[in-house]
Amino acid sequence: MDFLSFMDEVCSEKNKSITDEIFLLIQSDRELMSKYLRLVEQDGLDKINQDIGREVKKRYGLSNAESRQENPRSTLIKSHQEFQ
């Protein structure tokens, strides 16, 4: 295996869990969590969570994988789209 193939594999694995990691970051940071809760109160949980997922996809230039993660580590979400 060459280096670029290795990095493709590593990044592919990272992309599958990046949304969960963003939500874990939010829930572990008091200030971010406070801001998140205000947004949820203002616009609703589903909208904010979906907007976060779309923004992660956009900012990292990702594409949807065929699968969803149904058991995320973050308690803020029930599932999330995996990316390629």
Secondary structure, 3 states (H helix, E strand, C coil): CCHHHHHHHHHHHHHHHHHHHHHHHHHHCHHHHHHHHHHHHHHCHHHHHHHHHHHHHHHCCCCEEEEEECCCCCCCCCCEEEEC
